Amino acid sequence: MSGGAGAADVVGASEAAIAQGSKSFAAAARLFAPRMREDAVMLYAWCRHCDDVVDGQVLGHRPGEAAAGDIPSGAASAAERLDALYEETRRAYRGAPSAHPAFEAFAEVVRRNEIPEHYPLQLLEGFRMDVEDRRYETLDDTLTYCYHVAGVVGVMMALIMGARDEVVLDRASDLGLGFQLTNISRDVMEDAALGRIYLPADFLAEAGVPEGEIAAPAHRAAVAGVVARLLDAAEPYYDQAAIGMRALPFRAAAAVGAARGVYRAIGVEVRRRGPRAWDGRVSTSRAQKVGFLAQGLALALATRFAGAAPARPVHLWTRPA
């Protein structure tokens, strides 16, 4: 990024956002080369900011307590706030200045990595799905949501890592799909309390769980079965992400491998706890994160000696062309 106090302020604000908003991503990002890390944390800061603006939060944690200036002035509803984000995002692509450090960072990242405008707009469309209380009838519907709020972030991160091949970008999207399916599984009760249901309606119906009673203790075992089914669906996407690592620079591949290990481990623990999975929030310890950093390095090294990547299975859900 170009020098000066303003540049340092933008990077510093982005580092603070990632440190507070996602300890898992912050840990994995340590493995990036300096320039790539800077871009990754600035993109993350923009994604976090947009999510918080729509939900009226600060760093994803305190509903209804957004800091002054974080929500566009005059935007009373979530839909209005989202519309303001669309406009500010388009302005960033036109080179218009922004008073918010997250958008200043975003403009720099998309410029120097040549990230097409339709990708960040696809992320905002995912937030619109939440604003409109979209219903997810099938696994494909849920995966469509997962792409818009996480898969497309994987694609943009891969562009920062230098990837341009469409199949590699598909596998970057796959990692985001795996992440989001894991997040849905971990947060199902918290989301249900907010009136948000991401579990496929047909999965719930087959398990005999009324959508309005997901949090009921009587259905806890059945919901655990639905979540196990969703975590099963995540596995091939995690597998494809591992295959895609071989196309990335070594340090980038190590960071991806570490993040993949952290998030997948959360899903493994959710499955292990079964009906008790939501008695407390499932997370990984600092020691575990250090272990996954080492595993990420080992997995990245193994990809350097892997042969040609197998074709991506045609039956898997694939991001929009």
N, C-alpha and C positions, 0 to 999 in steps of 0.2 A: 504494500500500500504506500502511496506517496507520503513523504515525511511530514513532520509538523505536529504541533500539540493536538490539533483536531484529529488527525489520524490516530495518534496514540490514545486519545479519549475514546474513539469509536471502538478500537480493539479492546481496550480495557473494559468498557461497558459490556462488550460481547463475552469476554472471558468471565465476568461476574455473572452474567445470565446463565451460562452453561454450568458454572460451578454450583449455582443455587438450584437451577431447574432440572438438571439431569446429571447426577453423580456418575452414573454408568457411562454415559457418553463422554463426560469429561475425562474419566479414567482412560477409555480407549483412545481418545484424541491425543493423549500424550505421545503416542507412537508415531504420529504424523511428522513429516518434515515441517520445519517452521512455517514456510509460506503456506503450505497446504493446511496446516493446523489453523492458521490465522483465518483463512477463507472458510474452513469448516465451522469454526466457532461463530464467525460473523453470520453465516447462513443460518446456523442454529438459532442465534439471537433473534433474527427476523422471524423465523418460524414460531419461536416461543412467544414473541411479542404479539404476533397476529392471533395466535390461539388465545392468549390472555385477554386481548382486546375484545374478542368475540364473546368470551365467557365472563368477562368482568372480573378477572383474577390478576394476581401478581405471581409470575413464575409458576403458574399452575397449582398454587397451594392455598390461596386465601380467597375464596369466592366472595364477591361483593366488596373487596377492599382494594381495588386497583388504585395505584398511585395516581396522583393528580398529573394530568398531561398524558397518561397512557391511553385513555379512551378519547377518540376524536370529539372535540367540542360540538355540542348540539346534537349528538347522535344518541337518542334516548333508548332506542331498542337495539337488540343484538343484530337485527337485519340491517338497521341503519349504520351501525358500527362496521359491519361487514362490507357494506357498499362503500364506506369511506376507505376501507383497506384496499378494495379493488382499485379505486381511483388513485390512491397514493402509490400503489404498486405500478400502475400504468405510468404515472408521473415519473417514477424512478427510471423507467425504461426510456422516457423522453429526455432524461437528463435534468429534470427539475429538482431544485434543492429541497431538502426536508429538514425540519427542525428536530426530528426524532433520530437518535443515534442508531436505532435498529434499521431504519430505512436508509440512513447514510451508509451503513455497513453493507446492506443489501445491494444498493446501487453499485458499490465498488466490486462486490463479489460477482454479480451477474455480468458486469462489464469485462472484467479481466478473465473470466472463465467462459464467456460467450454462452451463457445459459439462456436458451430460448424462452420468450415470455410466457408461452403456453404452460410451462411447467409450474411456475409459482401460482398462476391462475388456477391450475388444477388443484393445488393445495387449498386455495381459498374456496373452491367448489366443495371440497370435503367439509370445510367448516359450515358451508351453506346446508349441507345434509343434516348437520346437527341443529342448526337454526330452524330448519323446516321440520324437525322431528321425523326424519325419513324412517320408513319401516323396512326391515330387511327380511324378506320372505325366505330366501334360500342362501346357501353358502356362497354362491356367486354374487349375490347382492351384498353380503357382508364383505367379500373380497373386493368388490368395487369400492366400498367405503374405505377399506384398509389401504387400497392404492392411493386414494385421494388424500388421506391424512398421513400416510407413512411411506408407501411405495414410491411416490413421486419425490419424496425427500431423499430416498435412496438413490434415485436417478440423478438428482441434482448434486448429491455428494459424489457420485461416480464421475460426473462431469468435472468436478473440482479435482478429482484424482487423475484426470486425463483420459478417461474412457470416452470413446465415441462410437464404438461398435454397438449396433442395436441389440445383439444377443447379450453382450456384457451388461448393457443398460437394463435388459429384461431381468437379468440375475441380480442386479442391484435393486430393482423393484421387488424381486422375490424376498430379499432380506427384509425390506420394509414390511412386506406382507406377514412374514414370520413374526417380526417384532410386534405388529399391531394385533395379530391373533393372540399372542401371548399377553399383551396388555389387556385386551378384552377379557381374557380368561381370569386374569388376576383381579381386575376391577369390576367384575360383573355385579357385585352387590352394591358397590358405591355408585356405579352408573344407574342401576335400577332405582336407587333412592332419588336420583335426579330425573327419573322418568325416561332414561335413555336405555334402549335395549338393542344390543348389537348381535346377540346370539340369533342365528337363523330361526325364524318362526317355525319352519317345518321341523327342525331339530327339537324344539320345545314341545311341539304338538305330539311328535312321536314318543317323547318321554312323559307325556301327560302333565306337563307343567303349564298352567295358564299364564299368559304373558304378564298379567297384573299381579301374579303371586310368586314371582321369581325369588323374592327375599323371604318368603314364608318358610319357617323352620321345617314344616312338613314336606317341603319339596327340595330340601337341601341336598339329599342324596341323588335325586333325579337331576338336579342342576349340575352336580359334580360329574354325572355321566355325560351330560351335554357338553360340558367344558372339556372333558377328556376327549370327546369326539372332535372338538374344535382344535385341540392341541395335536391330535393325530393329523388333522388337515394341515397344520403348520409345518410338519416335519419335511415334506418334500421341498418346500420353499427354503427352509434352512439348508437343505442339501444342495440345492441349486446355487445358493449364495456362496457356499464353500467352493463349488466348482468355478464360479465367476472370479474368485480371488486371484487365480493364476494370471489373469489379464491385467492386474493392478501392479503398480510399483511396490517393492517389497514392504516398505514401511506402511504404506496405505493398506496393503493386504493384511499386515499384522494387526493394524487397528480394527479393520473389519472383522478379522477372526476373533479378536478379543470381545468386541461388542456382540458378535453372534453368540459367543460362549456365555456371556453374562445374561442376555435375554433368554436364551434357550434354557439356561439353568433355572430361571424363574418359573418357566412353564413346567419343567420337571418337578419342581417343588410343589407347585399348585396341584399337579396330578397326584403326587405322593400323599399330600394331606387329604385329598378327597373332600368329603363334606365339611372338614374343618379348615379348608383352604382360606376361608374369609373371616376366621376368628381374629386374625391380625394380618397386616399387610405383608405380603411375601416380598423379600428383597434379598440382595446378596451383601455379604459383609465386605469390609475393606480387604481382609485377608483373601477372601474368595476372588475379589476383583484383581488383586495382584496375581493370583494364580491364573486367572483368565488372560491377563496380559502376557504371561509366559506361554500359555497355550496358543495364544494368537500368533506369537512369534514362531512357535514350532510349526503351526499349521501353515503359516505363510512360507516358511522354509520348505515344507513338504511340497507345496504347490510349484516351487521352482523346478522340481524334478518330475512333476507329473507329465504324463503324455498329453496328447491332444484331448481337448475337452469333448465329452460326449454331447450329442444333440440334446437340447432341452425337450423334455417330454411334451408332446402336443396336447395331452389332456389337461395340463396345468392351466389355471387361469392366467391370462396374459394381459398386460397393460394395454390401454388403447393405443392404436397406431398413431 
